[in-house]
Amino acid sequence: MGAAQNTGPVKVAIAGLGRAGWSIHAMGLKGRQDFQVVAAIDKQPERRAEAEQTFPGCKGYEEWKDFLANPNGAELAIIATQSVAHGPMSIEALKTGLHVLVEKPMAMNVKEADQMIAAAKKAKRILSIHQNYRAHPEFNHLKSIVESGILGKIVELKNSSVHFARRNDWQTLRKYGGGTLNNTCPHTIDQCLQLLGSPVMDVWGDLQKTITSGNAEDHVKVLIRGKNGAVVDMEVTSCCAVKQPQWLIMGTLCTLVREGDEFVIRYLDPAKLPPLKVVDSIAVPDRKYGVIGGETLEWQEKKVQAADPAYKLDFYGCLYDSIRNKKKLLVTPESVREVIRVIALSRKGTKFP
Ligand SMILES: NC(=O)c1ccc[n+]([C@@H]2O[C@H](COP(=O)([O-])OP(=O)(O)OC[C@H]3O[C@@H](n4cnc5c(N)ncnc54)[C@H](O)[C@@H]3O)[C@@H](O)[C@H]2O)c1
């Protein structure tokens, strides 16, 4: 199989030529020198024809099994079909000797994620997941601010991805692995776990179906407590018509909020923060609130461009380096298995098991 090749562009097959497979992957790879699209698998004949016209030498396949039997030199399969198919298709591709980049959600449950990881190890092939926010400038900028220590100890990370929008496509049906928890939340949970920077202790979730059609949830609330004591408070909903700050991070020295295109950072210099000793008395002087004797905190504020291009990573370039140059994966399957575990725990006790 082609995956033994060591030089030149990585030869790619894209399975599923829809919003992700075509608009993100095919268009993202078009014109790149390090990848060559050699196969396209889709049930829709016009989508296969479009791929064959767009990528010289690309072969269209109606059936996934026909592609596996004769992959036209492909080394890497990008799997962008319905979510429920991600696990089985990834395992089949790995067993055939292909590297795999699979769309989110990685899997339908932890057992399936483990089977995928085991299949990759057995086949000695790369398995990565298209958690594309890991390459986004905004996320990496935020991560660098959190890791800089300016926030002090992280108390709470709030993420709100809210809008009021109805939908009626397959993403509203559980039989395809649809629903907001599998669709949008793999991105937000992944980002929150990366920012939390600590193993997960507890997870609580609330899932509701509000305004979309189908039978899957379209309103998600997830609370996560890290071993470090910090809490993630995350909501992704189709049922909120009032904008919320996308990010609000509370730390013992700082509050960061996303406002418009900026991160607004209000912070204290720990060197200028006088020590605070408890006053152990049952009557507070002058019946005043706050620090006894009073204090004025010297707040500083800075505003920085959230999506600062300096923090952008080249997702495909990193994948190329892992395939050709054995560099560490930007998105390891083990790190995304934890996202799948948190998703599974968020379902516990809800009507969407
Ligand atoms: N990472 C991201 O930002 C992102 C964005 C959109 C979608 N996605 C993910 O990508 C996956 C696909 O979503 P979408 O919105 O692109 O769906 P879509 O409905 O737009 O496209 C799916 C395509 O796959 C084809 N298809 C489905 N089953 C097939 C099969 N068995 N064999 C061949 N072709 C098949 C369909 O004909 C269609 O062209 C989902 O799992 C979704 O979660 C990820």
The ligand as a Gaussian input file, in Angstrom:
#p B3LYP/6-31G(d) Opt

LIG

0 1
 N      -13.903000      20.005000      11.707000
 C      -14.901000      20.781000      11.319000
 O      -14.851000      21.989000      11.484000
 C      -16.105000      20.149000      10.659000
 C      -16.991000      20.945000       9.917000
 C      -18.088000      20.314000       9.322000
 C      -18.298000      18.952000       9.499000
 N      -17.418000      18.222000      10.234000
 C      -17.623000      16.770000      10.400000
 O      -17.505000      16.158000       9.127000
 C      -18.414000      15.073000       9.021000
 C      -19.260000      15.281000       7.781000
 O      -20.078000      16.402000       7.993000
 P      -20.544000      17.333000       6.792000
 O      -21.199000      18.505000       7.413000
 O      -19.410000      17.566000       5.856000
 O      -21.640000      16.398000       6.109000
 P      -22.298000      16.615000       4.683000
 O      -23.661000      16.087000       4.789000
 O      -22.125000      18.016000       4.221000
 O      -21.412000      15.693000       3.735000
 C      -21.329000      14.298000       3.879000
 C      -20.882000      13.726000       2.542000
 O      -20.523000      12.378000       2.738000
 C      -21.129000      11.580000       1.735000
 N      -21.295000      10.249000       2.308000
 C      -21.954000       9.919000       3.408000
 N      -21.844000       8.613000       3.671000
 C      -21.059000       8.103000       2.705000
 C      -20.577000       6.804000       2.429000
 N      -20.856000       5.770000       3.225000
 N      -19.784000       6.639000       1.364000
 C      -19.492000       7.671000       0.585000
 N      -19.931000       8.927000       0.787000
 C      -20.714000       9.135000       1.840000
 C      -22.436000      12.299000       1.396000
 O      -22.896000      11.960000       0.115000
 C      -21.995000      13.758000       1.492000
 O      -21.476000      14.243000       0.286000
 C      -19.238000      15.057000      10.286000
 O      -18.800000      14.034000      11.122000
 C      -18.996000      16.409000      10.928000
 O      -19.003000      16.340000      12.334000
 C      -16.332000      18.789000      10.788000

